[in-house]
Amino acid sequence: MEIARSDLERAVAAGIVTPQQADALWVALQASAAERGSDAAPGGPGEEVVPRPRFDFVHVAYYFGALIVIGAMGWFMTLGWESFGGGGILAISCGYALAFVAVGRSLWRRVDLRIPGGLLIAMAVGMTPLGTYGLERLLGWWPAADPGTYQGFHEWVKGGWFAMEVATILAACVAIHFFRFPFLTALVAFTLWYMSMDLAPLLFGTFVDRNDRGWVSVAVGALMLVAAFSIDRRTREDFAFWLYLFGLAAFWGGLTSMESDSEAGKIIYLLVNVGLVLASVALERRAFLVFGSLGVMGYLGHLAYSVFKDSAMFPFVLSAIGIAIIALGVHLRRQAGSYERTILSMIPARMRSWLPSARPPI
C-alpha cells in the first residue's frame, strides 16, 4: 500500500489525527522511504510488478547498451546505408526488430529480467523510423518533398519525416499495450517532440517563419503535457515522466524560440515561466522547475543586457531578490504543512481530485 500526502489531509479533515501529527507523520514516512529505498513498486497479492530501475552498474549497463543500439540505428547511421536501397533497409530493420521482440518477449516472462526484456522491446520500436524510411524509399512515396537521406532525420526539420514519426508512435503504443514498460513512453514522447518541429513545414509549406514554427511546437507540447497530466499517478509505474519532459521541451522550446520586440510579450513569457515553477509544486515534478527557472533566467538576462544595461545597481537589486526568495523558502519549509492546507482549502474539492498527488497508483 502507498500513502500520499492527500491521504493524511483526509485523515485530518476526518478528525482522525491533528494537523501537527499529520505533518510529523509525513516527515517520518519520507525519511523512512529514503532510508529503505525500493527495487519494486508495491503490488497486491499475486500481482506481478516490474522492477524499478536502480542506479547501479547492472541497470546502467542495461540502459546504456540499449541507447547505443538505438543510436547506432538512428543518430549514427552513415551514408553507406543508402547503398542497401529502400528494400534492403526495410529488410534489415525488420530483421533486427523481429529478433529484438523474440528475445525481449522471452526475457519479459521472467520478473527479474523484465528491464532488459522491456529495453529490447524498446529497441525493436526504435527500428520503426528506419523501416518506414526504407519502405518510403522503396515506394518513392513521401508525405511532403523527399527529405533526403536517413542521416538527416535527426539533423533537419522537414515535413517528409512525418510518416516515420507517426509509424513510430503507433508502434510504441502497440508495444505499451502488450508490455507495460514505462521507458517505451520515452520513444512516444521523443517522437512527438520531433513531430512538433516537423509538423510546421507540413502545415505552412517549406518557407515557414520562426513564430509559426514556435506556435506549432507550443501547441504540440501543451497537448503532451495534458496527456501526461491525465495519466500521472494512475499507474503504479511512472508512465508520465517522459511525456512531461519532452512536452516541456516542445512547449518551452517553442515559446522561447519566438521573436518579439514587445516588452509586454516578454513579461507574458516571464509569467508563463513563473507558472511552470509553481506547477512544479502542485504536480511534484522537478522538470517544470528546471524549464521554468531557465525561462526566468532568460528574462533576467534580457533585463540585464537590454533594459538595465547601464545600471550599476541592477545586480545588487537582483541579488537581494534572490536572497529574499531563499529566505521565503526557509520560512515556508517551517510552515509547509499549514500553507499546503490553506492552499488546498482554496481549491474546489473536484479540482483537488484532479491533482496527481490526490490519485494514488492503481
N, C-alpha and C positions, 0 to 999 in steps of 0.2 A: 504494500500500500504506500502511495506517495502523498505527502502533505504539502499543500500550497499555503501561502500567506492568507489567501482568501478564506481557507478553512478556519483559521484562527480568528479571523474577523467575524465570521458567522458564529463562532463559539462565544465571542464577546457580546455580540448582539443578542444571543440567546440567554445571556447571563450565566453561562457555564464557567467562564473564567473572567477575571478582571483584565482591563487593558494592560496593566503592568505585568500581569502573569503571562499574557499573550506575547508581549514584547520579549520577556525573558526566555520564554519557551522557544520563540523563533530564533533568537540568538544561539541558544543551546543546540537546536536542531541543525542550524547552519554549521556550527563548529564541529558537531558530530559527523555530519556528512563530509566535511572537508578532511577530517582525520581518517575516516573509514574508507572513503572512495568507493567505487563500484565498477565492476567489469561488465555488468549486465543490468539491463533495466528490470525492475521487479515485475513479475507476472503472476497470474492466478494459478491455482492448482492444475497441473498437467499442461500448462500453456508454454509453448516454446517461445524463446526470445532470442533476438540477435545480439551477440556480444557487442558491447560498445567498444569503439576503438580506444586503445590506450597509447600514451606517448612512451612506448618502449621500442627497443630495437626491432622486434618481430613485426609490430604493426607499422612502424616507419618503413620497414623493408617491403611490406605488402603494398602500401600506397605509393612508395617511391618507384617500385617496379612497374606498377600499373600506369603511373603517369609517364614513365619512359616509353612504354609501348604505345600509349595514346599519342604522345608527342611524336614518336617515330612515324606513325601513320597520319600525322597532321601537320604540326608546325615544321618538322624537319624533313618533310617529303621533298626529294630532289627532282630536278627537271628530267633526270634519267627515266623516271617512271612513265613519262609520256610515250616512251618507245614501246610500251606494252599495248598502247591503244586502249580505246574505251572498253572493249570486250575483255582484254587481259586484266585491266584494273578492276573491273567488276568481278571477274572470277577470283582474283587474288583476295580481294576484300571479303567476298562471300566465304571463301575457304577459311580465312582467319576467323571470321565471325562464327561460323559453324563449329570450329574447333574450340573456341573460347566458350561458347554456350555448352557444348558437350562436357567439357572439363568443369566448368563453373557449376553446372547443374548437379554434377556428381559430388562436388565439394559442398554445395549448399545443403545437401541432405544431412550432413554432419554438423551439429550445432557448433562444435569447436573450430570448424573450418568455414564458417559462413562468411567471414570477412573476405578471405581470398576468393571464395566462390562468388560472392557478390561483385568483387572487383573484376573478375573475369567476365561476368555478365556486362559490367560497365565497359570493359574493353571491347566486347562484341558490339555494343551500341556505338562505341566510338568509331567503328568501321563504317557506319551508315553514311556519313557525308562522302567518304571516299567511294563507296559502292554506288551511291546516287550519281556522283560525278562521272564515274565510268559508264553508267547507263545513259546519262545525258550525252556524253561524248560519243557513245556508240550510235545513238539515235539522231544525234545532231539537233536535239531539242533543248531550248533554254527558256525560262520564264521571261527573260529580257535578252539583251545582247549577250553573245558569247563572252563570259567573264575572263577567258584566258586559262592558263594552266592552273592545276590544283594548288600549286605552291602559293598562288596569290590569294587563296581563300582566307588566310589569316593575316593578310597584309593590306588588301584593298577592299574598300566598301563599294559593292556593286550589287545591283538587283538580280543579276544572273545566279547568285548563290542561294536565292530564296528557297527553291525547291529542295536543295540539300538540307537546309535548316529545318524546313517543315518535316521532311522524312526523318531527321534525327530526333526531333521532338516526339513524333509518333512512335518511333522505335523505343525511345526511353520510357514513354508512358506504358507501352505494352510490357516492357521489362519490369516496371514497377508493379504492374498488376500481378505478375507471377512471382516476382522476387521482391519482397518488401525490404529493400536495401536503400537507406537514405542517400548514399552517395550518388545514386542514379539521378536524383533530383539536381545534382550539380551539372549534369550534362544537359538537362532541360533548361536550367537557369542560364548556363553559359551560352547555349544556343539562342535562347530568347534575347540575350544581350547582343549577340551578333546580329540577330534579326532586327533589333531596334535600330541598328545602323544601316543595314542593307534595305530596309523597307522604304526609306525616304526616296532613293533614286527610282524605286519601282513605282512609287506613287506620283512623284513630281517630275520624273524624267532624269536624264543624265546630268543636266545642269541644275542642281538643287542648291539653294543658298544655305548658309550656315544655320540660320534661325529655323528654317523649315526642318532641317535635319535634327536640330535640337528639340523641337516640339514633338516630333515623332518619337524620339528617344524618351522624352519625358512621359509621353502617353503610355508607351510600352512598359516603361519602368513602373509607372503608377499601377498598371494592371497587374504586374508581377507582385508588387507589394500587397495589393488587395488579395491576391491569391494566397500569398504567404500568410497573411493575417487570418484568412478563413480556415487554414489548416493548422495554424500554430496551436500547439498543446492538444491537438485532437488525436494524436498518435503517440504511442509510447516512445518511439524513436523520433528524432528531430528531422522531420521532412521539410521544415520551413526555412532552415538556416540558409541554404544556398539560394533560395528564391529571394530572401531578404537581401542577401549580399549582392547578387547580380542585379536585382531590381533597383537597389540603391545606386549601383554603378551606372545603370541606364538612366535613372531619374535624375540623379545628381550630376552625372556627366553631361546629359543633355542640357540641363539648366545652366550649368557652368559654362558650357561652350557657346551660349548665345551672346550676341553682341548687342550692347545697349549703351547709349550715351546719356541716358536719363538717370539722374540721381534717385528719382523715385523708384525706378526699376531696380536699382542696386539695393535700395532699402528693402524692397519686397524680397529680393534674393536673400538678404540678411535674415529677414523674419522667417522665411521658409527654413533656413538652416538652423535657426534657433528652435523652430518647431521640431526639426529632426532630433535635436539634442533632448528636448523634453519628451519626445516619443520614445527615446531610448529607456527612459524611466518607466513609462507606462507599459511598454512591451517587453522590458527586461532584455533588450538586445543591444549589445555594445556597438554593433556595426552602425547603428543610427548615430551614436555619439561620435564615432570616427568621422563619418562623412559630414555630419553637421558641424563639427569642430573645424574641419578643413574649410568648409564654406565660410564660417565666421572669420577664420584667419585670413581667407582670401579677401573678404570685405575690409578687414582692418588694414590689410596691405594696401588696398585701394585708398583708404583714408590717409595712410602714412605717406604714400608716394604721389598722391594726386591732390587730395583736398587740403591736407595739412603738411605738405612737403617742406614748407618754410618755417614751420612751428617747432621751436626747441622744446616746448612743454609737452607735446603730444606723447612721447614715450613715457614721461613721468605720469601723466594722467592715465595712460593705458595700463601701466604697471600697478597703479593704485586700484584701478577697477579689477584687475586680475587678483590682487591680494584680497580685495573685498569679497570677491566671489568664493575664494578658498575659505575665508572666514565664515561666510554664509554656509558653505558646505559642512564645516566643523559644527556649527550651531545646529544645522538640520540633522546631522548624524546623531546628536544627543537627543533630539526630539522627533526622530524619524517616525516612530510609531504613531504619535498623536497627529503629526502632519498628514501622514498617509490616511488615517481615519477621517480627518477633516476633508481632505480632497475627495476621498471615495464617497463620503456622505453627500457631497455636492453633485455627484454623478447619478442620474436616474438608475434605478435598480436594473432595468432591462439593458441599459448601456453597459453597466458594470459586468453583466454576464457575458458581454462580447469580448472583454479583455482576456488575453491569453492566460493571465495569471488566475483567472476565475474558471478556467477549463482544465481540470486535471486530465492527465493522459488516460486513454482508454485502451 
